[in-house]
Amino acid sequence: MTHDKLLLSAILIGSCGLAVGGVAQAQDGASTADKRVALSNNYAGNSWRQVMLQSFDETAKQAKARGIVAEADSYTTSENQATEQAAQIQNLILQGYDAIIIDAASPTALNGAVQEACDAGVTVVSFDGIVTAPCAWRIAVDFEEMGRQQVDYLASRLPDGGNLLEIRGLAGTSVDEQIHAGIEKRVEAHDDFRIAGSVHGDWAQEVAQKGVSGLLPSLPDIAGVVTQGGDGYGAAQAFEAAGRDMPIIVLGNRQDELQWWQEQYADHGYQTLSMSIAPGVASLAFWVTQQILAGKDVPKDLTVPFLKVTQETLDSVLEETPKGSVANTIYTQQDAQSVIADATTR
């Protein structure tokens, strides 16, 4: 699986041809036709999470229809709290699922429940928000690298440096902490930059817009905005409403912000960069889990590249991204096998 493939594979979630094609891949190893799989998700309050759930449900539905698994159900907690998700995992154990796939509220707070699942013979695979329990598998993007690349991009566009605004994600999650760490490290390396202000946007446009609007009156001129996804368009609206000069805002692959970017470029040549983990990573997590259940030897830690949109690819990606959605990649069983093989040979 190449990075170019990811860049060119932003697709509509409901594309039946690709979904069925992914499920139709021949199975290797033991049959998983009698296996029951569950997704434990901690949060669904933004478009990325909604598309992630759609990606999982579409893949799971097709896999079940073709007899690859017996059940594949998704569950989302009502609050983003590790205690509630731990209770959910314990309930899934009692329901007799053979595997639990987790997008975790915390990298460590769920480890007790995860260990209970492992002790009960349940396969546990985490993705996006990963867990650190040694018995679990982890599918992750290098989120620190996402943070580093944002600052490096701004440095290439702003050789004299300047003040940056940082919009962080959901507090307490591993994703937020890792992207923030990458941003901090590169700001230290580029000493012409400084973080003039920081606000949590919770990966949601409305939250980011409100937070930035409240902070802007106390900020000096802002040259660039580093983000985590779901917050770029909200930040742009806040700057516009305040009558402030529009900084270079690194975006996060949401359709509304890509549309805004395209319009701004057409109007006055505004250029930026957009990057995020593809929400279809949930489909990869499903297929990795299926391979583990089939008896494949799968390394505990797997890494996938993030999906990046450049000025050159903006139009094609936006054309394939439904309104209100997120640029995406749906992974197949063959993709999962390739990711596993790459990790095995490292």
N, C-alpha and C positions, 0 to 999 in steps of 0.2 A: 504494500500500500504506500503510495508516494504522497508527498505533500502537495504536489500539483493536482493529484486526484481530489484531495480535500478542497482545494481552492475552487475547483471547477464543479464540485458536486453539490452546491447549494440547491436543494430540491424541495418541491412541495410535498408536505407530509403525506397527503392523501394519494400520492402517485402509486396506484395499485400495481403497475407493472414492476416498479422497483421493489416494492414491498414483497410481492409474491416471488419475484426473482430471488430476493435474499433468502426467503424461507425455503425455496426449492433446492438450495444447495444440498448435495448429497451428504449424509451423515457419516462420520468416521467413529470407530470405537463402539462401545456398548449402546444399546437402545436406550433412549430417554423417554420413550412414549408414555411410560407410566409415572413420570416425575411431575411434581407440583412445585411451581415457582411463584414467589411473591416479591413484589417491590414495596419496600418501606421508604416513603418519601417524607421529608420533614417540612416542606414548604411549597406552596403553589401560588404565591402572590405576585407573580410577574409573568410576562409573556414567555421568557426562556423556560421557566418551569412548566408552563402549560404545554409548550411544544415538546419538551422532554417527555412529559406524560403521554402525549399523543404518539410520540415516536415509540415508546415502550409498548403502549397498548396496541398499536397497529402491528408491530412486529410479533408481539405475543399472540394476538388474535389469529394471524396467518399461520404461525407455528402450530398452534393448537388445532386449527382446521386441517392441517396436513399431517397430524398425528405425530409431530416431533416431541411435544410435551402434552401432558394430560390437562394441566391448568397453568395459567400465568396471570395472576391478579395483581392489581396495584392498590396501595393504600397510602393516604396522605394524612398526617396528623393535622388537627385543627389549629394548633399553635406551634410555633417554631421553638419547641422546648425539648431538650434532650431527655428529660424524665418521661415525657409523654411518648417520645419515640421508643425509648427503652421498653416501656410497657407494651407498646404496639408489637415490638419484636418478640417479647415474651409470649404475647397472645398468638402470634404467627407460629411460634414453636409448638404451642399447644394444639394448634389447628393441623399440625402434621405436615407442613410444607417440607419438601426435600431441600430447597434452597431459598435463601432470602437475599435479595439484592437491595443495597442500602445507599441512598443519598443522605448523608448523615448530618445531623444538627451540630455535632461536635466530633473532632477526631479522637477524643479520649473518653468522653462521658458515657458513650455507649458500649465501651469495651466489656463491661460486666455482662450486659445482655448478649453481646456478640459471643462471648466465651460460653455462656449458657447454651446458645444455639449450637456452637461447635461441639460442646460436650454431648449434646443430644443427637449428634450425627448430621446436623444441618450444614450444608455448604453456604458460606457467607461471602458475598462479593460486594465491595463498596466501590462507588465511582463518584466523580465530581467532588462531593464532600466525603472524603474517605475516613476510615477508622484505622487506628494503629494496632488493634489487637493482632498478635502474631498469627493467629489461626485463620484470619480473613485474607481474602485477595483484595487488591487495590488497583483500580484503573484511574489514572490521573493524567492531567495536563501539567506541564511545568508552569504553574501559576506564577512563580517568582520570575521566570523568564518573560511572561507576559508583562509584568510590571517593569522589568528592565528594558524591554523593547519599546515600551511607550516613551520612556524618558530618552532613550537613544534616538528615537524618531524626532522628538521635539528638539533635541540638540542639533540634529541635522537641519531642521527648519529654522531654528532660532540660535544662530551661532553666538550671539551676544548674551544668551541666557535670559533670565527674567523670573518673575514670580509665577509660581504654579499653584493651582487649586487642586486638591486631591479629593475625589469623591469615592468614599469607601463603600463596601458592600454590607452584608448582614453581619452585625457585630457577633464575635465569638465563633464564627465559622472558620474552618481551615482555609477556605478559598480566600476570604477577606484578608486573613493574616498573611498568607503567602504572597498575594499580589502586592499588598502594602510593603512587605519586606523587600521585594524586588524593586519597587519604586524608591524606597529609602536608600538602598544601596547605590542605585545609579545617580540619584540626586547628590549623594556624597561624592561620587566620582566626577560629576559635572558641577564643579563648584560655582559656576555662573548662575545656577538655578537655586531657588529656595522654595520650600513649601510655605506659602503665605497663609494658607487656611485649609482646613479639612472638615468634611461633613460626611455623615453616613447617609447614603442614598438607598440602602436596602435593595439594590439592583432593580429599582422601580422608578419609572419616569416621574410620577407624581410626588413621591417622597423626595427624590433628588431635586426637583424644581423647588419645592417648598424649602428644603434645607439650604440650597444655594441662594435663594431669594433672601432668606433671613440673614445669611452671612455676608452677602455682597456689600452692604453699606459700610462694613468695617474693613474691607479689603482694599489694598492698593491696586494699581493696574495689574491685570492678570494676562500673562502672555500665553499660557497653555493650561489645559485641564487634563489631568490623568484620571482614569475612570476604571470601573470594573464590569460594566455591562448593564444595560437597561436604564442608564442614567444620563447619557450624552444628550439626548433630545430635551430632556427636562432641564439640563444645565443651559442649553442654548436658549430655551424659552425664558429662563430666569435672566440671563444676560440681556436679551432683547428687551424684556419688560422694564429692566432697570436703565435702559438707554446706555449701556456700557459697550465699549468696543468688543467685538466678538473675538475671543481667543481661539487658538487651535485646540479643538476638543477632540481627543482620541475617543472614538466611538466603540460600540459593543455589538454590532451586527443585527440590531433590531431594525425591523422594516421602517418604522417611523423615522429613525435617525438617518438611515441610509437614504430615504426619500428626501429628507431635509438637506443632507449633504449634496445630493444630486442637484437639487434646486439652487442651492447656494453656489455650487460650481458653475451652473449655467448662468447665474445672475452676475457673479463677479469673480469667478475663478477660485472660489474657496476650495482648498485641498486639505485633506487629513488622512487618517489611517483608521481602520476598524478591525478589531480582533476579539475573539471570544472562543470558548470551548463550544463545539457544536452540540446542541441539545440532543441530537441523535446518538450521543455517547451512551444513552440508555439502551439503544438497540445493540450496541457493541457489548454492553454489560450483560444483556440477555444471552447473546451468543457465546460469550466467554463462559458464562455460567453453564450453558448447555454442554459446552465442551468439557468442563470439569466433571459434570454429572455423567458424561459419556466415558469417563475414565482417562481423559487426556492428562498428561503431565504439564501443568500450567504454572509458570513462575508466579510468585505471590505479588509481584509488582509489575504492572504493565503501564506503558506510557503512550499516549496518543498526541499528535500535534494539534495545536489550536487552529481554528479557521480564521484566516486573515483576508480582509478585503482591502484592496489598494485602489488608487484612482483608475488604474487600467482595468480592473475587474469589476468595478462598482456597478456599471450598467447591467452586465450579464447576471450578476448575483441578485441585484434588486429585481430584475425581471422575473426571476424564479422564486422570489420570496413573497408569500401571500401577505396581504395587508394585515397589520396587527400581529404578524408572526416574527420569526427570527430566521436568518440565514442558517441553513442546516445541511447536514450530511447524514444519510441513513446508511448504517453499516450492515453488511451481510455476514453470514456464517463464514464465508471465505475470507472476508476482512479480518474476522476474529482469529481465524487460523493463521493469517499472515502476521498479525500483531503478536500472537503467541510464539510463532516461529522466530520473529525478530528478537523477542526478549530472550528466548532460549539460546540463541546463538551469540548473544553479547558476552 
